[in-house]
Amino acid sequence: MHNTKIWFGLFAILGSLGGRDCRPASGSLEAMQLGDFMLGGLFPVHQSFKIINTTSSPIQHVCEKLIQSLVMIEAVEAINKHPMLKDLTFGYKIMDTCSDVTTALQHTDIFMDKNSGRTNSLFQAVIGEYHSEVSIAVARYLTMGYMPQISYGSTAGVLSDKTRFPTFKRTVPKDDHQAKAITEILRYHNWTWIGIIATDGDYGRYAADQLEAHANSKNIYASYRVVLPDFLNDESLDSKLNETVKKIESTSKVQVIVSFAKSHHMACLFEKLTPNASGRFWIAGDSWSTSLDVLNNRPLNEVGKILGIIPFSGDSSHFIRYLDNLDLNPDSQSNNTILQHFIKGELNKSRTTKEIRETLKKAVCPSAVFSVWLTVRFVANAVKDICSRKTCRGGFDIQRSELNDALANTMFTMDNEKYSFSNYGDLDTGYDINIWEAALENNAEGIKNVGLRTVARYMIKNESMFFLNDKQRNRLENSRVISRCSPSCPPGFRRVFSEDKPICCYECAKCPVNTFSNKTDAGECIDCPKNFWSKENSTICSPQMPIFLSWKHEYCITILVFACLGLLLTLIVMLVFLVRHDTPVVLAAGGPISILILLSLLGTFTSAILFGGKPTCIQCQIGQVLFGLSFTLCISCILVRYFKVLLAFQNESAAKRVMKKLFLPYWIIGICVLIQGIICGLWLWLKPPKVLEDSVIRSELIIQCDEGSLLFFGLMLAFISLLALVCFGFAFLGRKLPTCYNEEKCISISMLIYIISWVVFCPIYANMVQLIKYKSAVQMVVMLFSAYGILICHFMPKCYIILLKSENNTKEFFKSGIREFTRRFRKSSRVDRRRAGPDRSESVFTIDSGIENIINRVYSNPYPTGTISSFHLSIENLPHEVNVSADSLYEFSVSSGSSAEMNEENQQQQTLSGSQKLLLKIKNNRTEFRRTSSVPNF
């Protein structure tokens, strides 16, 4: 509801007629002046009343406050002086409604001129009323006669309904805009938990409903809503006021209260405020935003702070000049009994005319002056438009419908601003936001030292609020009022809502780790970006420290030293083997195959180095694949070389002959590497190793190689382990070979080192959670262990012999080893023969260095004559046909007759050459068993 009602009450007339009757003894209070075009005026000169039961009159209105209607009189007089209407003059009849619907309807009946008997009424339009509930009743009545009505203060939204109120218009915005303006104020100050007080009328309920609707859309909610009885004579008013005070006391978090009550209701409420209910921040609706008398001489600081919302005001200096020239002699105001009644009352209080004039001037509300002025100007411009199209000799020449249409289309300029009604009959301008200020808080005069200061404006067109200047902004912001259901959640916290509470009531919860909030009252915590982290309750995210096995790290430096040492040792061993490639030790170590083993060890040491430093995807993939292929090559070469040795010292059998045919060393090595290559190829194709960034510790970003697929990683290691187990088995089978060819211990130890290392590695690698940054270091160590195991066990002893024990790197040394092996084998064979008995059908024979003598044309028998082991060739229990084979060592075979024939020939000839038949066959076939070396080459 527009403050106009208060505006007039503010006219200092405000308390002077308290207790006076609405009607003096002489009749109704009114002001009248005749003219060609008559305007009816409805003003709540007295804002409230009491009902008194008397014998003479059942109901008599006793008015308590006065609001001036002088603005309309001054506006009409100004229009009559203006040449815009030429010879036409405006007249008026202003009636006091006493803020009562029944009284207002009685006066409206006069304007409708129902009892005059004339077809047309003397009055062409009605100005008023101020209160929405009164205007609604009057508008319904005037609609029946299609008489235009322009209100200067009724703001109820229902009046914008042109189907129900087609002739109603107003020079103030509707309450919906006022609710939006108040909502903007609440939002700007972050006041989200408020109280609402309204009167039980069309204005109060509609304004409160609109405020809640708009406020809720901005997450602003009302803790309570109190509706006071609309009439002051209501018996429940006093108890409702007491209830309101208790509600204010009990809700200490609600420091901001929005009131759409009438000024008299607020005066009664302020009188009842207790110390615990005082000090609140009040936002006054336009129904009392300029009614300074509501304080009842109570200091403003006891009530609290008050912010008022009023429609835009214009220049009121012209009205101040009018008051300066106003004749305050009661006898000269016979046509204005409203003013006359007021002057007499003031004179009875022994006040001078100067004091009365000052009282009137202090009560002037610019917004009220502006709104009433606009009503008269709209009518005047509409009449001007009509009369510009036809001859107007008086008001009877203008039809009401004609005036309604002209008002709807009227547009004029005043104070450099254009004004016109909207399609709903509203004037959508805006609001001034005023703060109440007390010049002298301790002054006993109270109200006289309270003034209004405009600090901001609200524009309806763009629905925005702006401050007049920074000084006014500070004036309002310095209030430092907090009205919230819950305290603001500072940065680092987020709001947690409850389903059974409004959204403005919440708990503040700390932002969890790796999230942050950098503003107050954050609804959600924001996740930290990639590679950033935060602690609990953080306002920012900090970059994570990248952690990887840096080359500057002591562990990585140690591993790098050992890897480089391994590379260096491998290169040295390779150089030694290449230089001494034709020596028995190198040949016994495999010759070219040993070089392949050394090359594979170079790849293994290099792959370990690739796991150091900041990893990349290419680095991770090459490192894993290079290790798998190189170590597979290494183990397969060892397997093939030792398998050849086993074949050389095995008895002749069908299985041996089959294995001989299948034994293709380089093919076997290639197939093993190919199988591992297929595993690695599928690994790289389906799910290759990649760089993994993980955060076990929030402040650290662990950057390491991830296997990608544990299945293929396991298959790669499993295949190498399978080859290692086969080598381990071959080492066990060759444990009785000649010393120079027996590498059972070397192979066993190196394979055990590999298997144990990787068996221990797997669970450690899988369960390294706290020390995850050392996972790469663990894998590097295991790789180095595996490579060093082979390098040390297989090549260091040979290098020792080559470099420091050269006497053991001769043919003679290797031959002596073979002879020793032969004696041991012959001895074991005889034992086996005796155990088998005289009927042994199998033949056991051994070829030792006697064959070597034969090949070298040494035919002397180093043993006593008559022995059956001439030339170190033992022939016992040979079958009728014997096949003497030495292909594994010498690649030849000879055949002879039975053992009886050969032994008999030996006994008869008693020569040093042994069995001549056998020797002859050996000699004659010499070209067929040519050797590549004097020592077996494996």
C-alpha positions, 0 to 999 in steps of 0.5 A: 500500500502506498505511503500516501496515507502516511504522507498525509498523516505526516503533514504534522497534522499527525497527532493533532486531531487524536481523539477527535470525531470524524465528523464535527457537529456542523457536518462532514469534513470536506473541501469543495470548489466548483468548476466546469469539470468536477473531480471527486476526492477520497482521502483518509484524513483520519486514518483510524477510528474507534467504535463508540456505543451511544444512545444518539448514534449506534456508530460514530467515527472518532478520527485519531490522525489526520492526513492532508488533502491540500496537495489535490487542492494545490494541484487543481488551483495550479491547473486552473491557472495554466492555459492548457484548458483554456476557458475550462476550470477544474473543481473538486469535492474532497471527502474524508473517508476515515479509512473506512470502506462504508464511509468511502462508499457513502461519499462515492454515492455522492460522486455518482449523483444517484439522488440528483435525478440527472442522467449525467453526474456532476463529477467526471472522475474520482481521485483516491482512495489511498488504502487498497481495500477501500479503493477495491470497494470504491472501484467496484461501485464506480465500475457500474457507472464506468466512472474513471478512478485514479488512486494515488496510493492503492498498490494491491496487485488485484487492482491491475485486473482490468476485467474486474476493474476496467476504470481503475488506474493509479500513479504508483506501482503495484505491490508486486514491484515493491516486493521485488524491490524489498527482495533486492534489498534483502539479497544485497545485504544477504539477509536470508532469515526475516520476519513479516508483519502485515495487516489483515487486508487486501494490501497487507496479505497481497504484499506479504504473499508477493514478498514471500514468493519473490524472496523464496526464489532468492533463497530468502525465507520468513521465520514467522509471519504475523497478521494483525487485525485490520481494524483498530477496534478489533478485540484481538488486536492487543493480544496479537500485538503482545504475541508479535512482541514475544515472537520477535523476542524469541527469534534472536536470529531474525534481525530484519523485519519487513512490515506491511502494516498500517502506521497506527498498527506500527505505532501500537507495536513500537509502544509494546517493544521490550528491550529484547525485542528492540534494536531490529532492522525494520523495512517499512512498506509504503503504507508507513515508510514516511509516517515518522509519528509511529515512533510516538516520541520514542528515540529511534535507536530504541526501536532500531533502524528503519528503511522505507520504500516509497514510490519515486518522488518529484519536486515538491518545492511548489507545494512548500511555496503553497504552504508558505502562502496558505491563509491559516485563518480558520474563518477564511477556510469555510469551504475547507472544513478539513483544514479549518478543523485542523487549524482550530484544534492547533489554535486551541493548543495555544500554537501560533500560525507560524508553528502551525505552518512549520508543522505542516511543512515538516509533515510534507512527504515528496512522494505523496505530493508527487503521486497526487499531483500526477493524478490531477495532471493525468486527468487534465491532460486527458481532458485537454486531448478530448477538448482538442478534438471537440468543443467542450463547454463543461464537464457534461460534454465529456462522456466517462467512457471517452475520458477512460480511453483518453486516460489510457492513451495520455502521455505527458512530460513533467520534470523532464520525465515522460509519464503514461499508464501501462496496459494494466493502468499502473505507473511503473516508475520505481521506488526511492529507498529512504533511511530514517535518521535521528539528528539528536537521539537524546532530544526529548522532542523525538519525532521532530529530530527524525528525518528521511534520507534517500540512499538508493533507487529501485528501477522497475524496468530493469529490476535493479537497485542502485545507490545514489553515491558511495556515501549513501552506500556506506550509510546503509552498509554501515548498519552491519546487521546480520539476519540469517538462520545460519551463520555464513559458511566461510571459505573452506566450508560448504553448506549442508541442508536439511530436508525439513528446514528452509534452504537458508537454514543449514550446517557448515561442513568442512570441504573434504580433502582434494576439494576447496571453496573460495567464497562465503556460503559455498553450496558445494566444494569444488574438486581440485584440478588435475595434479592439484591437492588440498587439505581438509577445509581448504580455500585453494588447491596447491600443485602436487609435488611430482614424485618419481625416481629422479636421477638426483635421488640417492636410490636412483644414483645407486642403481644407476651406478650398478647398472653402468658397472654391469654394462662396463663389466659386460663390455669388458667380458665381451672384449676378453671373449672376442680377443680369446675366441679360439681358446678352449675356455671360450669354446667350451663356454659356447663360442658365438652363443656366449657373445649372444648371452653378453649382448642380451645382458647389455640389453638387460642392464640398459632396460634397468636404466630406462626405469629411472628419471621421469617416466614417459609412455615410450620409456615404460614400454621400451623398458619392459619389452627390452627386458623381456626379450633380452633376458629371454635371449640370455636364458635360451642361449644358456639352455641351448649351450648346456643342452649340447654339453649334455648330449655330448656326454650321454650314452648312445640311445634312440632318444639321443639320436632323436634329440640329435636330429632335433637339436638346432641351437639357433632355431631353438633360440629364435623360437624362444625369443619369438614366443616372448616377442609375441607376448610382448607384441600382444601386450603393446597392442592390447593394453600397453604399459603407460605412465600412471599418476597416482596420489597415495600422499595428497601433496605428492603426485606419484609418476611411475610406469604402470604395467597396463596389463598384469596378465601379459606382464605375468606371462612375460615373467612366467615364460622366462621363469619356465626357461630358467627352470628348464636350465635348472633341470639341465644343470641337475642332469649334468652334475657329473660331467667333466669339471671343465664342462660342468657348470651345474653350480653356475647355472643353478645359482644364477637361475635360483637368483633369478627365480627367487628375485622375481618370486620375492619381487611380485608380492613386494611390488603388489603391496607397496602402497606407502612406498609406491614411489619406490616400485620402479626402484624395486623392479630395477634392483631385481633386473640388476640381480638377475643380470648380475647373477648370470654375469658373475656366475657364468662369465667371471670364473671363465674370465678368471681362467683366461686372464689369471689361470692361463695354464687351465686354458689349454687342450691338455688341461681339458683332455685330462679332465675328459680322461678323469671323467672316463676313468670315473665312468669306467669304474662306475660301469664295472660296478654296474656290470658286476651288479648285473651278473655274468649274463649281462647282455648289454655292452658298456664301453668308454672312449677316452683319450686313446682315440685322440692318440689314434687320431694323432697317429700315436699307436703305442699302448701306454698300458701293459700288453695283454690288457683288453683295454688297449688304446684306452678302448675298453671292449667288454661283452660286446655283441656279435656286431658292435657300433663304436660311436664317438660322434658327440665328441669326434663326429665319427663311427666305426664298426667291428666284429664281436668282442670275442674276435677282437680279443682273440686277435689281440692275444694272438698278435700281442702288438702294441697297436691293439686290435688290428682290425679295429685300428685298421678301420679307424685308420682307413676311415680317418678322413670321415671323423675329422675334428674341428678342434683338438678339444670338444666344442660345445 
